[in-house]
Amino acid sequence: MAESAADRCLLILIARNEASFDPLATGLLDVGITGATVMDSKGLGAIVREEMPMFAGLAALLPQETGSRMIVSITTTERVAALRTFIAEMKPSHRPIGAVLPVSGTIGLPGDE
């Protein structure tokens, strides 16, 4: 099925920890989102705790999780709808944080002549 530019969106997800990344990656593949970029990321709380000792007193107020992974993909609204269904069935503690943004144009994807 050919995708039109109007159907494309930018998907940004943050898997909060390693335990939540594996089921999320499986879900992405299951709904057909195979072209994604995965980046190791770190939350602001982890940076304050690890790299800013002057704010050590705040560390007790911040979440203890330090590592996360950010997933970015240009995909279709149809695949995002299927992924939302998959995410709704995940354990609440494993659900990612994310955003879906409309894309007005792309570069380098099939059909981008």
Residue frames relative to the residue before (quaternion, step in Angstrom):
aa qw qx qy qz dx dy dz
M 1.0000 0.0000 0.0000 0.0000 0.00 0.00 0.00
A 0.3802 -0.7418 0.5073 0.2187 3.59 -0.72 1.03
E 0.3122 -0.7396 0.5697 0.1759 3.53 -1.03 0.85
S 0.2446 -0.7433 0.5970 0.1768 3.56 -1.04 0.73
A 0.6435 -0.5307 0.3806 0.3993 3.56 -1.21 0.49
A 0.6216 0.5631 -0.3427 0.4231 3.59 1.08 -0.67
D 0.6748 0.4960 -0.2876 0.4647 3.59 1.16 -0.54
R 0.5995 0.6099 -0.3535 0.3790 3.60 1.21 -0.28
C 0.0029 0.7725 -0.6349 0.0105 3.51 -1.21 0.66
L 0.4263 -0.6617 0.5533 0.2724 3.52 -1.33 0.37
L 0.1594 -0.7843 0.5980 0.0438 3.53 -0.71 1.17
I 0.0081 -0.7736 0.6329 -0.0287 3.56 -0.85 1.03
L 0.0321 0.8012 -0.5938 0.0667 3.56 -0.67 1.12
I 0.1464 -0.7593 0.6254 0.1050 3.55 -1.15 0.61
A 0.2072 -0.7423 0.6299 0.0965 3.53 -0.66 1.21
R 0.4208 -0.7797 0.4119 0.2131 3.56 -0.47 1.22
N 0.8004 -0.0107 0.0250 0.5988 3.59 1.15 -0.52
E 0.7176 -0.4566 0.3104 0.4246 3.56 -1.29 0.22
A 0.6390 0.5392 -0.3322 0.4365 3.59 1.00 -0.77
S 0.7052 0.4335 -0.2727 0.4903 3.60 1.08 -0.58
F 0.5830 0.6113 -0.3756 0.3811 3.61 1.15 -0.43
D 0.6638 0.5396 -0.3230 0.4048 3.60 0.81 -0.95
P 0.6989 0.4263 -0.3089 0.4842 3.66 0.76 -0.83
L 0.6190 0.5410 -0.3504 0.4488 3.60 1.05 -0.63
A 0.6408 0.5114 -0.3231 0.4727 3.60 0.95 -0.84
T 0.6277 0.5244 -0.3310 0.4706 3.58 1.01 -0.76
G 0.6580 0.5166 -0.3019 0.4572 3.57 0.95 -0.86
L 0.6208 0.5381 -0.3376 0.4594 3.57 0.99 -0.81
L 0.6860 0.4781 -0.2817 0.4705 3.56 0.86 -0.96
D 0.6420 0.5496 -0.3211 0.4275 3.59 0.98 -0.85
V 0.7396 0.3886 -0.2338 0.4973 3.62 1.02 -0.71
G 0.6222 -0.5969 0.3244 0.3890 3.57 1.28 0.16
I 0.5044 0.6002 -0.4584 0.4186 3.60 1.19 0.35
T 0.0503 0.8367 -0.5373 0.0933 3.54 0.03 1.34
G 0.6937 0.4241 -0.2743 0.5136 3.59 1.18 -0.39
A 0.2962 0.7409 -0.5440 0.2594 3.56 -0.03 1.29
T 0.3075 -0.7100 0.5995 0.2045 3.52 -1.25 0.51
V 0.1446 -0.7849 0.6002 0.0536 3.57 -0.88 0.98
M 0.0389 -0.8002 0.5980 -0.0228 3.55 -0.82 1.06
D 0.4277 -0.6397 0.5607 0.3056 3.56 -1.05 0.72
S 0.0229 -0.8060 0.5910 -0.0225 3.54 -0.94 0.88
K 0.2221 -0.7582 0.6025 0.1130 3.51 -1.30 0.33
G 0.4186 -0.7167 0.5043 0.2382 3.56 -0.88 0.95
L 0.6662 -0.5102 0.3676 0.4008 3.53 -1.26 0.42
G 0.6141 0.5614 -0.3491 0.4311 3.58 1.02 -0.75
A 0.6564 0.5012 -0.3122 0.4696 3.59 0.98 -0.81
I 0.6466 0.5110 -0.3270 0.4624 3.59 0.97 -0.76
V 0.6381 0.5134 -0.3316 0.4684 3.59 0.94 -0.84
R 0.6891 0.4948 -0.2840 0.4468 3.57 0.87 -0.97
E 0.7751 0.3926 -0.1928 0.4559 3.60 0.87 -0.96
E 0.8247 0.2880 -0.1064 0.4750 3.58 0.91 -0.83
M 0.7448 0.3391 -0.2066 0.5362 3.58 1.22 -0.12
P 0.1337 -0.8542 0.4970 0.0738 3.59 0.46 1.19
M 0.5640 0.6067 -0.3989 0.3933 3.61 1.14 -0.45
F 0.7118 0.3989 -0.2475 0.5225 3.60 1.23 -0.37
A 0.2225 0.8234 -0.4991 0.1531 3.60 1.21 0.42
G 0.6087 0.5740 -0.3496 0.4216 3.60 1.07 -0.65
L 0.6527 0.5115 -0.3123 0.4634 3.57 1.14 -0.56
A 0.5013 0.6970 -0.4120 0.3051 3.59 1.18 -0.52
A 0.6363 0.5426 -0.3353 0.4339 3.59 1.01 -0.73
L 0.6764 0.4946 -0.2847 0.4656 3.58 1.16 -0.53
L 0.6670 0.5206 -0.2847 0.4506 3.57 1.25 -0.39
P 0.6006 -0.5542 0.4167 0.3981 3.62 -1.15 0.52
Q 0.4739 -0.7016 0.4635 0.2615 3.57 -1.07 0.73
E 0.5183 0.6176 -0.4281 0.4083 3.62 1.20 -0.31
T 0.1539 -0.8265 0.5360 0.0772 3.59 -0.81 0.91
G 0.7704 0.3525 -0.1935 0.4947 3.60 1.02 -0.65
S 0.0412 0.7707 -0.6353 0.0263 3.51 -1.15 0.65
R 0.2660 -0.7305 0.5950 0.2039 3.54 -1.32 0.08
M 0.2299 -0.7570 0.5987 0.1252 3.52 -1.01 0.89
I 0.1505 -0.7776 0.6090 0.0431 3.54 -0.92 1.02
V 0.0372 -0.7938 0.6065 -0.0241 3.55 -0.82 1.05
S 0.1287 0.7930 -0.5847 0.1130 3.57 -0.89 0.93
I 0.2774 -0.6701 0.6507 0.2250 3.52 -1.21 0.60
T 0.0995 0.8031 -0.5694 0.1444 3.54 -0.58 1.18
T 0.5833 -0.5749 0.4294 0.3805 3.57 -1.22 -0.32
T 0.6136 -0.5513 0.4160 0.3827 3.54 -1.23 0.47
E 0.5979 0.5679 -0.3518 0.4431 3.59 1.12 -0.63
R 0.6798 0.4718 -0.2917 0.4798 3.60 0.91 -0.87
V 0.6241 0.5289 -0.3424 0.4620 3.59 1.05 -0.72
A 0.6250 0.5304 -0.3401 0.4609 3.60 1.00 -0.76
A 0.6549 0.4945 -0.3084 0.4811 3.60 0.98 -0.81
L 0.6458 0.5159 -0.3198 0.4632 3.59 1.01 -0.79
R 0.6062 0.5530 -0.3557 0.4473 3.61 1.01 -0.74
T 0.6354 0.5177 -0.3226 0.4734 3.58 1.00 -0.81
F 0.6494 0.5108 -0.3118 0.4692 3.58 0.95 -0.89
I 0.6725 0.5043 -0.2996 0.4513 3.60 0.87 -0.96
A 0.6236 0.5535 -0.3406 0.4344 3.60 1.00 -0.77
E 0.6913 0.4669 -0.2690 0.4813 3.59 1.16 -0.57
M 0.5277 0.6259 -0.4133 0.3988 3.61 1.26 -0.13
K 0.6114 -0.5011 0.4429 0.4231 3.56 -1.26 0.37
P 0.5742 -0.6184 0.3976 0.3603 3.63 -0.87 0.81
S 0.6697 0.5036 -0.3107 0.4487 3.61 0.98 -0.73
H 0.6973 0.4506 -0.2692 0.4881 3.61 1.24 -0.31
R 0.4961 0.6693 -0.4340 0.3430 3.59 1.21 -0.15
P 0.4154 -0.7165 0.4989 0.2552 3.57 -0.92 0.86
I 0.3980 -0.6092 0.6098 0.3139 3.48 -1.44 0.08
G 0.1538 0.8365 -0.5132 0.1149 3.59 -0.83 0.77
A 0.2078 -0.7390 0.6251 0.1416 3.47 -1.43 -0.02
V 0.1704 -0.7373 0.6450 0.1059 3.52 -1.27 0.58
L 0.0544 -0.8153 0.5761 -0.0199 3.56 -0.71 1.12
P 0.4989 -0.6430 0.4756 0.3339 3.60 -1.00 0.70
V 0.2266 -0.7535 0.6041 0.1261 3.57 -1.15 0.69
S 0.2871 -0.7866 0.5229 0.1593 3.59 -0.70 1.06
G 0.7942 -0.0640 0.0398 0.6029 3.57 1.21 -0.36
T 0.2040 -0.7757 0.5860 0.1156 3.55 -1.25 0.42
I 0.2464 -0.7311 0.6180 0.1513 3.52 -1.33 0.31
G 0.8447 0.2430 -0.1657 0.4472 3.55 -0.94 0.89
L 0.5840 0.5574 -0.3913 0.4419 3.58 1.21 0.03
P 0.6407 -0.5027 0.3833 0.4358 3.60 -1.16 0.41
G 0.7729 0.3077 -0.2563 0.4922 3.56 -0.91 0.95
D 0.5810 0.5792 -0.3663 0.4392 3.61 1.32 0.00
E 0.1711 0.8045 -0.5542 0.1282 3.61 0.52 1.04
